Amino acid sequence: MEDISGIVEQRLGKLGVQLYPCSKCGRKIFWVKTKTGRSQPSTTNLISHFADCPKAQYFKNKEKFRKSLG
């Protein structure tokens, strides 16, 4: 599969979508709303950053921690 991240990054910029570095791995991400209204980080390869972040387990544990607080 061809790397389309550069093209996506350019188009997102034209739309005014800001890219942010992931707080754990530094990869460029942007935020999208899911059908359920939750925010989800996505990469410029157009996949969920939870699927490709080498530190994804940190975020999963953090979510469990938040849920345990009520």
N, CA and C of each residue as an Amber inpcrd file, in Angstrom:
protein
   210
   0.8340000  -1.1790000   0.0000000   0.0000000   0.0000000   0.0000000
   0.8760000   1.2400000   0.0000000   0.5370000   2.1810000  -0.8100000
   1.2930000   3.4190000  -0.9220000   1.0820000   4.2850000   0.3210000
   2.1390000   4.9450000   0.7610000   2.0210000   5.8300000   1.9180000
   1.3150000   7.1120000   1.4870000   0.1410000   7.3270000   2.0260000
  -0.6570000   8.4980000   1.6420000  -0.6300000   9.5920000   2.7010000
   0.1780000   9.4080000   3.7410000   0.1460000  10.3350000   4.8670000
   0.4870000  11.7720000   4.4650000   1.4120000  11.9600000   3.5360000
   1.7690000  13.3150000   3.0940000   0.6180000  14.0080000   2.4000000
  -0.0880000  13.2850000   1.5440000  -1.2390000  13.8390000   0.8330000
  -2.3460000  14.1850000   1.8220000  -2.6130000  13.2640000   2.7440000
  -3.6540000  13.4920000   3.7500000  -3.2990000  14.7050000   4.6070000
  -2.0550000  14.8050000   5.0090000  -1.6220000  15.9320000   5.8340000
  -1.8460000  17.2650000   5.1130000  -1.5290000  17.3300000   3.8320000
  -1.7560000  18.5480000   3.0510000  -3.2360000  18.9000000   2.9810000
  -4.0650000  17.9110000   2.7040000  -5.5060000  18.1570000   2.5860000
  -6.1310000  18.5450000   3.9110000  -5.6860000  17.9210000   4.9880000
  -6.1900000  18.2920000   6.3090000  -5.8260000  19.7380000   6.6270000
  -4.6060000  20.1330000   6.2670000  -4.1770000  21.5180000   6.4790000
  -5.0420000  22.5040000   5.7210000  -5.4120000  22.1690000   4.4870000
  -6.2790000  23.0420000   3.6950000  -7.6660000  23.1690000   4.3130000
  -8.0920000  22.1310000   5.0190000  -9.3970000  22.1550000   5.6870000
  -9.3340000  22.8130000   7.0650000  -8.1360000  23.1810000   7.4920000
  -7.9770000  23.8200000   8.7880000  -7.8940000  22.8460000   9.9480000
  -7.6880000  21.5740000   9.6520000  -7.5540000  20.5600000  10.7020000
  -6.1260000  20.6060000  11.2310000  -6.0070000  20.7640000  12.5280000
  -4.6830000  20.8660000  13.1280000  -4.1660000  19.4920000  13.5350000
  -2.8990000  19.2510000  13.2790000  -2.2360000  18.0190000  13.6900000
  -1.4810000  18.2730000  14.9860000  -1.5400000  17.3040000  15.8670000
  -0.8740000  17.3930000  17.1580000   0.0530000  16.1920000  17.3250000
   1.1300000  16.3390000  18.0740000   1.9650000  15.1570000  18.3550000
   1.3140000  14.3000000  19.4400000   1.3690000  13.0040000  19.2730000
   0.9020000  12.0850000  20.3070000   1.7530000  12.3280000  21.5550000
   1.1120000  12.3810000  22.7080000   1.8490000  12.6710000  23.9430000
   2.7940000  11.5510000  24.3510000   2.6340000  10.3710000  23.7720000
   3.4970000   9.2470000  24.1360000   4.5440000   8.9050000  23.0830000
   4.1510000   8.8500000  21.7940000   5.1100000   8.4290000  20.7640000
   5.5430000   9.5670000  19.8350000   4.8390000  10.6920000  19.8420000
   5.2250000  11.8390000  19.0300000   4.6890000  11.8470000  17.6090000
   4.0200000  10.7890000  17.1810000   3.4720000  10.7320000  15.8240000
   2.3730000  11.7830000  15.6350000   2.2720000  12.3270000  14.4220000
   1.2570000  13.3320000  14.1350000  -0.1290000  12.6950000  14.1190000
  -1.0500000  13.2840000  14.9010000  -2.4200000  12.7900000  14.9600000
  -3.3950000  13.9520000  14.8320000  -4.6340000  13.6330000  14.5100000
  -5.7190000  14.6050000  14.5520000  -6.9140000  13.9160000  15.1820000
  -7.8470000  14.7050000  15.6800000  -8.9780000  14.1650000  16.4230000
 -10.2340000  14.1510000  15.5780000 -10.9770000  13.0570000  15.6520000
 -12.2580000  12.9270000  14.9600000 -13.3130000  12.5050000  15.9760000
 -14.5630000  12.7970000  15.6570000 -15.6810000  12.3530000  16.4940000
 -16.2180000  11.0540000  15.9200000 -16.4400000  10.0880000  16.7830000
 -17.0200000   8.8170000  16.3560000 -18.5440000   8.9760000  16.2510000
 -19.2020000   7.9490000  15.7460000 -20.6650000   7.9820000  15.6420000
 -21.3210000   8.1520000  17.0100000 -20.6460000   7.6800000  18.0420000
 -21.2020000   7.7900000  19.3910000 -20.8490000   9.1070000  20.0680000
 -20.1210000   9.9630000  19.3580000 -19.7860000  11.2870000  19.8910000
 -18.5000000  11.3610000  20.6890000 -17.7720000  10.2670000  20.7700000
 -16.4990000  10.2720000  21.4900000 -15.3700000  10.7410000  20.5750000
 -14.3520000  11.3380000  21.1560000 -13.1810000  11.7630000  20.3880000
 -12.2220000  10.5920000  20.2360000 -11.6530000  10.4810000  19.0330000
 -10.7110000   9.3940000  18.7630000  -9.5260000   9.9530000  17.9830000
  -8.3050000   9.6260000  18.4030000  -7.1400000  10.0840000  17.6490000
  -6.9600000   9.2390000  16.3900000  -6.6580000   9.9070000  15.2940000
  -6.3880000   9.2130000  14.0340000  -5.0630000   9.7020000  13.4810000
  -4.4060000   8.8340000  12.7270000  -3.1360000   9.2040000  12.1110000
  -3.3850000   9.6750000  10.6820000  -2.3470000  10.2050000  10.0750000
  -2.4690000  10.6470000   8.6900000  -2.5220000   9.4710000   7.7190000
  -2.3950000   8.2450000   8.2330000  -2.6240000   7.0480000   7.4150000
  -4.0910000   6.6270000   7.4790000  -4.9130000   7.4600000   8.1460000
  -6.3640000   7.2900000   8.2520000  -6.7890000   6.0410000   9.0130000
  -6.0290000   5.7080000  10.0460000  -6.4440000   4.6310000  10.9490000
  -6.4170000   5.1720000  12.3690000  -7.1260000   4.5010000  13.2430000
  -7.1420000   4.8990000  14.6440000  -5.7280000   4.8240000  15.2020000
  -5.3360000   5.8620000  15.9040000  -3.9950000   5.8450000  16.4910000
  -3.8980000   4.8320000  17.6180000  -5.0310000   4.4400000  18.1940000
  -5.0020000   3.3790000  19.2020000  -4.5030000   2.0710000  18.5860000
  -4.6900000   1.8970000  17.2740000  -4.2850000   0.6590000  16.6050000
  -2.7960000   0.6240000  16.2690000  -2.1530000   1.8010000  16.1130000
  -0.7570000   1.7830000  15.6700000   0.2290000   2.4870000  16.6040000
  -0.2330000   2.9800000  17.7290000   0.6790000   3.6390000  18.6740000
   1.4560000   2.5750000  19.4530000   2.7780000   2.6630000  19.4850000
   3.5500000   1.6770000  20.2370000   3.2940000   1.7540000  21.7490000
   2.6730000   2.8320000  22.1940000   2.3630000   3.0040000  23.6200000
   0.8590000   2.9130000  23.8780000   0.1200000   2.2530000  23.0060000
  -1.3470000   2.1880000  23.1090000  -1.8200000   1.6070000  24.4360000
  -1.0740000   0.6860000  24.9970000  -1.5040000   0.0800000  26.2510000
  -1.6250000   1.1220000  27.3590000  -0.8330000   2.1830000  27.3050000
  -0.9380000   3.2470000  28.3060000  -2.3200000   3.8900000  28.2570000
  -2.7980000   4.1640000  27.0550000  -4.0910000   4.8210000  26.9110000
  -5.2290000   3.9060000  27.3280000  -5.1220000   2.6290000  27.0260000
  -6.1600000   1.6760000  27.4260000  -6.2410000   1.5930000  28.9420000
  -5.1080000   1.5330000  29.6120000  -5.0950000   1.4760000  31.0740000
  -5.6220000   2.7660000  31.6720000  -5.3240000   3.8910000  31.0380000
  -5.7970000   5.1730000  31.5200000  -7.3180000   5.2370000  31.4450000
  -7.8840000   4.7110000  30.3620000  -9.3450000   4.6960000  30.2020000
  -9.9880000   3.8130000  31.2770000  -9.4070000   2.6580000  31.5520000
  -9.9320000   1.8040000  32.6110000  -9.8720000   2.5210000  33.9600000
  -8.7950000   3.2630000  34.1760000  -8.6410000   4.0080000  35.4230000
  -9.7410000   5.0510000  35.5480000 -10.0050000   5.7980000  34.4770000
 -11.0640000   6.8160000  34.5080000 -12.4180000   6.1890000  34.8110000
 -12.7110000   5.0590000  34.1650000 -13.9920000   4.3830000  34.3940000
 -14.1190000   3.9050000  35.8350000 -13.0280000   3.4930000  36.4370000
 -13.0810000   3.0050000  37.8130000 -13.3870000   4.1230000  38.8030000
 -13.1080000   5.3770000  38.3990000 -13.3880000   6.5010000  39.2780000
 -14.8660000   6.8710000  39.2890000 -15.5950000   6.4150000  38.2570000
 -17.0290000   6.6550000  38.2000000 -17.3590000   7.8140000  37.4240000
